[in-house]
Amino acid sequence: MLVVDDNVPCRRAASDVVRVADGFELSGAARSGAEAVAMTEKLHPDLVLLDVRMNGMNGFEAARQILQRQPETVVVLVSAWGEETLGNGARGCGAVATLHKRDLKPTVLNELWAEHGPAPAG
């Protein structure tokens, strides 16, 4: 999993949640949308937790670029803003869900993956 947030404490907190969540492995942490696109191409994470509001390339554009290059990647937007505030940008970028930063917990990651991750083989 790749965590993307330009705010250092938020990036660390999200990374810590991933580290303690069963079944997830942190493959990297990026501090910008452009860095997220580059790291996704290099690391091929199954899941990207992507902050929406970042300087330079915002999360909507980063999600579009990530999914153009690797459509199998599951992108979840993470924001301090409510979904109603994010509007059509969240729906139009290809992300499977929007999550408020305060709701980021290991159980929520497992629920998101169960709902939006690839179907189990077999």
C-alpha positions in Angstrom: 0.0 0.0 0.0 1.1 3.5 -0.8 0.2 6.4 1.6 0.2 9.9 0.1 -0.1 13.1 2.1 1.8 16.4 2.0 1.3 16.9 5.7 4.0 15.0 7.6 2.0 14.2 10.8 -0.9 13.0 8.7 1.3 10.9 6.5 3.0 9.3 9.5 -0.4 8.6 11.2 -1.8 7.0 8.0 1.4 4.9 7.7 1.1 3.8 11.3 -2.5 2.7 10.7 -1.3 0.6 7.7 1.5 -1.0 9.7 -0.9 -2.3 12.4 -3.7 -3.4 10.0 -3.8 -7.1 9.4 -3.1 -8.1 5.8 -1.6 -4.9 4.7 2.0 -3.9 4.0 3.3 -0.4 3.6 5.3 -0.2 0.4 5.9 3.5 0.5 4.8 7.0 1.5 4.7 10.0 -0.9 4.4 13.7 -0.1 2.9 14.9 -3.4 0.6 13.9 -6.2 3.5 13.8 -8.7 5.6 11.6 -6.3 2.6 9.3 -5.9 2.3 8.8 -9.6 6.0 8.0 -9.9 6.0 5.7 -6.9 3.0 3.8 -8.1 4.7 3.1 -11.4 7.7 1.8 -9.6 6.1 0.0 -6.6 2.8 -1.2 -8.1 0.8 -1.0 -4.9 -2.6 -2.7 -4.8 -4.0 0.1 -2.7 -3.3 3.9 -2.6 -4.5 6.1 0.2 -4.4 9.5 -1.4 -4.9 12.9 0.3 -7.1 15.2 -1.8 -5.6 18.7 -0.9 -2.0 18.9 -1.8 0.2 21.6 -3.3 0.9 21.1 -7.0 -1.0 18.1 -8.3 -4.0 17.5 -6.1 -5.4 14.0 -5.2 -8.1 14.0 -7.9 -5.5 14.5 -10.7 -3.0 12.1 -9.1 -5.8 9.4 -8.9 -6.6 10.0 -12.6 -3.0 9.6 -13.6 -2.4 6.6 -11.4 -5.5 4.8 -12.8 -4.6 5.6 -16.4 -1.3 3.9 -16.0 -2.4 1.1 -13.6 -6.2 0.6 -13.7 -6.0 -2.4 -11.4 -4.9 -0.2 -8.5 -7.5 0.6 -5.9 -7.4 4.3 -5.0 -9.1 5.7 -1.9 -9.2 9.4 -1.3 -8.5 10.6 2.2 -9.5 14.1 3.3 -10.1 16.3 6.3 -13.2 17.5 4.3 -16.5 15.7 4.1 -17.5 13.9 0.9 -20.2 16.5 0.2 -17.4 19.2 0.1 -15.4 17.1 -2.4 -18.2 17.0 -4.8 -17.9 15.6 -8.4 -14.1 15.6 -8.3 -14.2 12.6 -6.0 -16.6 10.7 -8.3 -14.9 11.7 -11.5 -11.3 10.7 -10.7 -11.8 6.9 -10.5 -11.3 6.5 -6.7 -13.5 3.8 -5.2 -14.2 5.6 -2.0 -13.7 8.8 0.0 -12.6 8.5 3.6 -12.4 11.2 6.3 -8.9 11.2 7.9 -10.4 10.8 11.4 -12.1 7.5 10.2 -8.9 5.9 9.0 -8.6 2.8 11.1 -7.3 -0.8 10.5 -10.9 -2.1 10.5 -12.0 0.5 7.9 -9.1 -0.5 5.7 -10.2 -4.1 5.9 -13.7 -3.2 5.0 -12.7 -1.1 2.1 -10.4 -3.8 0.8 -13.2 -6.5 1.2 -15.6 -4.3 -0.8 -13.2 -2.9 -3.5 -10.2 -5.1 -3.7 -9.8 -7.9 -6.2 -11.9 -11.0 -5.8 -10.1 -13.8 -4.1 -8.7 -16.5 -6.4 -10.2 -19.8 -6.4 
